[in-house]
Amino acid sequence: MPLREMNEFAPDDILPASLALDGDSRVDERLRALTPDEWTLLAERARTHRVGPLLLRRSVAADAAHSMPAHVLASMREAAETNEHRNRQRQGRVAAACRALSDAAIPCLALKGTYLVESVYPSRSLRQMWDSDLLVPRNALARVEQILLRLGYGPPDRPPIEEDTSWNLHISPFVMPEDGAWSSIIEIHWAIEQPTAPFDIDVDALWERSIEFNVCDTTVRALDANDLLLHLCLHAGFHHGFDVNLRHLLDLAWLFHHPPAELHWSTFVERAHAARANRIGYVCLAAARLLFRLPLTDAALDSLQPLRDDQDIIAVVAEHVWRNAKKPEPQWLQTRRKLNAWLKNATGQAQRDHDTPDSYVEIPMAHHAARLSTEREQASVPRSAT
């Protein structure tokens, strides 16, 4: 399997290696030796995985940028600058929303990207985001909805909150059109997994253990690092069924290489077992180690008590994420069946039926995906076009 032969550093293989944080000098040498055609291929692969700014950072550090075609280098620099601008504007919007909720005595807690961009990645330009997730108490959802609508978010015609919370972990997204063909999007969560998910997540404990960090001169709360690590694993492995790009597993690598003070492996393992999410955690972290050489020993991973099936699926997950195949490509369909069978075994649920892997089961995701797709299309229309 190519993943087991990454010492060869073929043009397609080198992307995960170039994103690893262990400073392998062989990767730097291979980057400096890439041909223009190989750079074009690699840059496009990075773009589809939403890690272009990180590849640019590694290329500059490796003194390899000079070997890029001029148009590739210019495009990557422009993308990184655009991402920094968008994240700065997006984070400002999140900070304003958090201040408005605080003024109304409604606690909120930032999830995933909002925290990672500010506190884990060294620059806002490096991590790409689509939306910003905020966790609020379930009994405050109606008030939060009205506050965000008053701030200018839409759409004003929204599904009933009771409909969303009956099956989903967040209510319908809030969209703020910005200048140009993009928008700030906020998802308001009341939980970190769907109510039908087979995990024991103590939401009250998440709030009690939460930490403070700064976003645009605003103090905001976030999951503590151990809960965040578990949340990232559940989000990639169960919520998305491993249909994710490299960026999702790369978040795990950055969290390990730039760990907040409160990140402790033994604490994470204890919470993963308590949530009955140890097998999902094991596979996500083992796949990330295979792709990005996380500093995790076999003994550390074994403390999550994996089964043989979990060990066998690691390479399948890593290659599925790395290849980034899309449905209904034959490769996607073949791998999807394997992953659904494993998810059914590991959690008692499958996000998609492994007999018809292009349809959603267990939770009514299809109508939500269609609705969100429409909202995102509307959000991408420049204000001047509406």
N, C-alpha and C positions, 0 to 999 in steps of 0.2 A: 504494500500500500504506500502511496506517495508520502503520507504523513510520517511513515517510519523511515523514510529515506531523505529527510530534509537536509542532511549534510550535503546533498548534491546541489541544493539551492537552485533548482530550475526556476525560470522566470515566474511560473505560476506558484511554485512552492514558497518563494521567498517572502511573500506578503506576511504570513503569520510570524516568520522568523524576524522580519524587520520591525514588527510591532512588539516583540518581546522586550523585556526591560532588563535583561541580564548582561547587556553590553558585549555580546559575542563578536569578536573582531572579524571572524570569518564572514559574518553578514555584511559588515562594512566593506570588506574587500569585494564581495560579490556585487554589492550595490554600485561600487565604483567601476565595475567591469561591465555593467549592463549596456546593451546596445540601444540605440534610439527606439527600435521597434519593441524591445523588451520593456523599456521605460513606458512606452505608450500603453502596453498591455497592463503593466503593473499599476500605473496611475488609474486606469479605468477600473481595475479590480478593487483598488482602494476606494474609489468613488462609490461603487455599488455597495461596499461594506460600510460606508460612512466613516472611514478612517483616513481620508485623504490628508487632513492636517497633521495627523500623527506620522504618516509616512514621510511627509515633507520635513517634519522635525528631525526624524531619524536620518534622512538623507543629508540634511545640512550638517548635522553633528558628525556624520561619517565622511564629510568632505566629498560627497558624491553628487551634489546638485549640479556641479559643472558638467557632468556627463549626460544630463537630461537634455532632450530637445528643448529649444527655447519656448515653444508654445506649450509644452507640458509643464515646465517650471512656472511659466506665467499663469497658467490656468490653476495650478495647485496653490500658488501664492494668493491669487484672487479669491479662491474658495476659502482659504484659511482666514483672510481678512473679512470676507463676507460673513463667515461663521462667527467670528469675534464680534462683529457689529450686531448681528442678530441675537447672539447670546446676551450681549450687554443690554440690548433693548428688552429682550425677553425677561431677563433677571430683574430689570427695573420694573416691569409690569407685575412680576410675581411679588416683589417687595411692596409695591403699592397695594396689591390685593391683600397681602398679609397685614399691612398697617390698617386697612379698612376693617378687616375682620377683628383685629385686636381692639380697635376703637369700639366695636360692637360687643366686646367681651366674648368673642368666639375664638377658641384656641385653634391653631392650625399647625400642621407638621409637614415639612417639605419631604418629598420622596425622590429617590433615584437622582436624576440628572441635575436638578436644581442644587442639591448638596454636592454632588460629585464635581460639577463645574467650578464651584467656589472653593472647595476644601480638599479635593484630592488631585485633580489635574492642575498642573502649574500655570495654565493659561486658559482663558475662556475660549480661545480659538480652537483648542484641541479636541473637545468633545462635541459632537454634533447632537442636537436635540430636535425632536419634533414638537413635543408639548411639555408642559410643566404640571406635575401632579402634586396636589395638596390633600392631606388627610384632615378631615374635620369630624367632630362627633356626629353620629347619625341623626340625633335629634335637632341638629342645627342646620340640616341641609336646606330646608325651605328658606331660612333667613340668609344663608350664604348665597343661594340662587338670586334672591332679590338684591343683595349687595353688589354682586358681580354685574347684574343687569344695569344697576344704577351707574356703575363704573364705565359702562359702554360696551360690555361684552354681549354677544348674542349667540344664537338667535333667540328672539323674544318668545317665539312660539316653540315651547319645549314640551317633551313628553312628561307625563306625571311622574313625580319622584317615586311614588310607590311602585310604579311599573319597573323603573330602573333598579331599585333596591331589591326587588323580589328575586332577581337572578344575577345582578351584576355588582361589582365592587365599587363602581363609580356611577355618577349620574351623567347625563348627556353632556359632552364637552362644551366649553364656553370659548367663543372665538372673538378675537379683537383684530380686525383688519389693520395692517400697517402699510406704510408706503412701499410700493413695489408688489411683486407677486408672491407675497407670503403673509402669514398672520401669526400673532401670538395666540396660543391655545392653552387653556387651563382645564385640566380634568380634576374634578372634586371627588375624592374618594371618601368612603366611610369605612372601608376595610382594605386590607392588602391582598385579599383573595376573595373569589366569588363565594357567596353563601353556600353553594353546593360543593365547594372544594373539600377534599377529604383530609384536611389538615386541622390541627388544633392551634389556632392562632389567638393568643390572648391579647386583644386589642388594648384593653386597659393597661396591661403591662408594657406595651409599646409606648404608650404615653408616659408612663411613670419613668421609663428608662431613657426617654428622649433627651437629646443634648441641644445646646444652643450653637448657632453659627451666624455669620454675618452675610447678608445679601444687600449690596447697595446701601450701606449704612443703616440697615434695618436688621434687628435681631430676630431670627427665625429659628424654629425648632426643627429637628430632623431625627430620624431613627438613629439610635446608637449604632456603632459600626458592626456589632455582632448581628443585630436585627437587620441592618441594611444588607449585610452579606447574604443572609438567608432570604431576604426579600428579592435580591437580584437573582438568586438561584431559582426561586419559585417562579419569578416572572419569566425568565428565559426557558426553563425546563418544563414547567407545567402550564402556565398561563398561555405561552406561545408554542408549547409543544416542541421546542427546539427549532421552530421555523424562524430563526433569528439570524442576524449577520454577525460578523466577527466582533463588532463593537460591543455587543451584549456580554460576551465572555471576556472581552478585554477589560471591561469595568472591574471584573474580579481580580485581574492581574494588577491593575493600578491600585486597587484597594489594599492588596497584599504588599506591594512595593512601597507604598506611601501610607502606611497604616495609621489611622487615628489612635490616640493613646489608649482608648478603651477597647480596642480590638484584641481579643484573647482567644486563641484557638479552643481551649478547653470550654470557655463560655459558649462559643459558637456551637460546638459539638453538643453540649448539654441542651441548648435551645432547639437545635435541629431535631434531636431525639424527642424532646417534649412536644414539638409540633408535628411529630410523625412525618417529618420531611427530610430525614437523614439520607434516604436513598437518592432523592432528587439532588440534594446538596452534594453528595459524593460524585454523582455522574457529572454535574456541571463543573465542579472544581477539578476533577480528574481530566475532563476534556480540555479545560482551560490550561491545565498543566501540560498536556500533550501539545497544545497549540503554541503556548506562550512561555513554557518552562517556568511555571509558578514555583516558588521555593517551598514546596510541600513534599514531605517525605511519604513513602508508602505507609509507614507506621501511623503518621498523622491522619492520612486519609482512611486507613483501616479502622480508626476509632469511630468512624461513622457507621461501622458494621455493614459493609456492603455484602450483597449476595453475589453468587457467581454470575447471574444474569446482568447485574450492574457492571461488573468488570468487563463482560463481553460486549456491552453496548457502547463503551467509551469511544472507541475508534469510529463507530458508526456515527455517533453524535458529532465528534470533531470534524469528520469529513463532510457530514451534512451541512454543518454551519459554514465550513470553509468553502465548500463548493457553491453554496448559496443558490442552489437550483430552485426554480420556481415551479409551482403547479401550473399546468398538468404535465410537465416534462416527465418522461419515463423514469429518469433517475430520481426525481422527487417522489413519484408514486411508489417506487420500489422501497426507498428508504423510509418513507412515511409509514408504510405498513409495519416495518420493523420497530420504529419508534412508538407507534400506537400500541403495538403488542406489549412492548416493555412498559409504557406508561400504565396500561391496564393492569399489568402484573404488579407494578410498584406502588400504585396509588388506589387501585380499585376503580379508576376512572380513565377514560381516554378522551382527549379533547376532540378527536375526530374518529369516526368509525373506520377501523382498519380494513373493512371489506369495501367501503366506498370512501377512500381517503380524501376526496374532494368535497365532502359534505360534513357539516358540523353536527355533533350529537352531544348528549349528556347535558349541555347547557345551551340555551337558545342564542347562540352567537351570530347566526347568519343575518338576522334582521338588523342587529346592532352593527355588524360589519358594513352592511349596505348603507345604513344611515350615516355612519361615521365617514364612509367613503364619500358620500354626497357632501357632507359638511366640509371635509377637507378640500374637495374640489371647489366649493364655494369660497373657502378661505384663501385659496390660491389665486383668486381673481383680483387683479389690482383694483383699488378703490375707484379709479377713474373709469373702470369698465362696468361698474355697477350702477 
